[in-house]
Every structure is written in structure tokens, then in C-alpha cells.
């Protein structure tokens, strides 16, 4: 590892520590220095009062030819998107409906994501029609030292 890699590791490490990571070095080595683009958060890398939400987002739009597979507007994985974005995907605490604006992640090329959350009850809200008020809510629970896996969630803006 050269000096630039060390600087990268240090600066990314600070970001990861604020997100609730304990074992920063192994995550940084796997995800950034080895150019691994998968979301590889593990239970051994988070603080004990947290858990992991794992899911997959699919965008239902218009059918497009294989050469134009950009989602959205085409059908396909909701890939390389920051979530929650509070337009298409939002995450709230169930008790007081507080929106989580400060905790984000990026979906991978298959629409998969992992995000570290405090233990508790939550709602993930996604667009399910042309109006911004057309929402689909999925309730879930984050428990200590566990991974909560959601079924595939479909996002739709009603355009097909």
C-alpha cells in the first residue's frame, strides 16, 4: 500500500466511523482499495447497537430495447442510485415518522443495497404511481446484530 492508499484509507475511515462502523480497515481494504463495488458491510464491522437492512429495488417503467437498459425510465434494477433520496425512496422511523435524511447508501448494478440502522421499527416508502402521494410502505424491524432482508421492492412512477 503506497502513501496515497493510506491517505484514502484514513479519510474514508472517518466517514465509516460516523456511520457506525467499528472494523474500518477491513471494509476499506475490501470495498475501496480492491475496487470491489459490491456492498459488503458485515455484522462484525458494525457497532453493537445497530443492525443491517438489506434489500433490492426494481424500477417498473417502460419496456425498452436491450441496448437502452437505463433504469429509470426503463424496466430494470434501480441501479447506482443513492437511497433514501426522499423523492422515490424514503426511510422513516415507525414510531414518530422521522425521515432518515443523514443515512444513505448506493444501490449496486443489480439494485441491491445494505444500510446500517439503529435498532428499531422502520418503514421504507417507495413511489407506486404517477402522483407523489402514490406510495407503497414496507414495514420492517432492525434488531441488534442481525441482517433484516426485505423482499424485492418495486418502484413505479406510473409511466409504462
N, C-alpha and C positions, 0 to 999 in steps of 0.2 A: 504494500500500500504506500503510495507516494504522499507527499505533503498535501496536494490538492484533495486527495481522497480523505485524508484526516480532517481537513477543514470542512469538507462536505459532511462527513460523519458527525462532527461536532455541531454544526448549525442545524442539521436535520434532527439530531438528538434532542436539542432544546424543544423543537416543535413536538416531537413524540412524547417527551416528558410531560408537557402541558396537556396532552391528550389522554394521559392516564397510563402510559407505558412504563414498565419497570425495567425490563431487559432490553434496553435500546440497541445495544451493539449488534445482537444477532439479527434483529429486524432490519436495521440499516444495511448490514452486510448482505442479507438475502435480497431485499427489495431494491435498493438503490445502487450499490456498488457492483452487483452482478447483473444489473439491468433486468431484473425479474419484475414483470409488470403485473403479476398476479397479486391479489390482496391476501397476504399471508400472515395476518395477525393470528397469534396463537394465545391460548389461555395462560401459558407460562409467561407471557410478555405483558400482562396487564395487572394493575393493582387489584387487591382482593375485594374491594367494594364495587366492582364493576363486572359486567358481562359483555357478551358479543352478540350483536344482531347480524344475521346472515340472510341474504335473500337474493332474488333475481327479478329484474324488471324487464318487461317486454312491452314494446310500443305497438299498438294496433292503429295503423294508419291506412294509407292506400297501398294496394299491391303495385310493386314497381318491378321493372325488369332486373334480372340478376346483376347487370352492370351498374345499376343505380340502387345500391342497397343501403342508402343513408337512412338511418332511423333516428329521429323522425325526419321527414314526413312519411317514410315508407314503413311497412310492417317489418319488425325485427327487434333484436335485443336493444335495450336502451343503453347503448354503449358509450363509454368515455364521457359520462355526464356527472357533474357534481351533484350530489344529493345530501341532504334535502336542499332543494332550490327554492322552496316556498312558492312556486308557481305551479309546477306539475307534481312535485313530491314534497310532502311536509311530514315532519315527525313531531308529535306532541306528547306531553305527559298526560296520562288519562285523568288524573285527579283534578288538576286545575287548568287543563288545556294550554299549558305553557309551551309555546313553539320552541324547538331546539334550533336556534339560528347559529350557534357557535360551534356545533359539532357536525362536520361534514366528511364525506368520503367520495371517492370517484369510482363509478362502475367500471368493470373491465370490458373487454371486447364482447363478452357474452351477456352483458347486463348484470353480472354478479357483483355483489358488494358485501362488505363487512364494515361494521362501525362499532366502536366501543361506547357503551352507555352505562350510566349508573343503574344499580338495581332498582326495579320498579315496574309499574304498568304504563304502557305507551300505546299510541295509535299512530300508524303510518297512513297518511291520507294521500290519495292519488286522483288525478283527473280521470273522469269516466264519461265525458260527454262534451258537447260544444260550449256549454256555459261554464264559467269558473265555479259556479255553485254545484255543478255535477261532480260529486266526489264519492269515491269508494274508500271506506275506512276498514283497516285491518288492525284488530287489537292484538297485542302481544305482551308477554311478561319477560323481563330480563331478570335472571336470578344470578346469585353470586357464583362466580367461576364456571358459568355454563355458556354454551352457544345456543341461542334461540334461532331456529331455522324456519323461515317463512316459506309458504308455497309461492310459486311464481305469481307476481302481481302484474296485472295488465293495465297499462296506461293508455287512455284513448282521449282524443280531443273531438271525437265525433266526425272526423274527416276521413272518408274512405272512398 
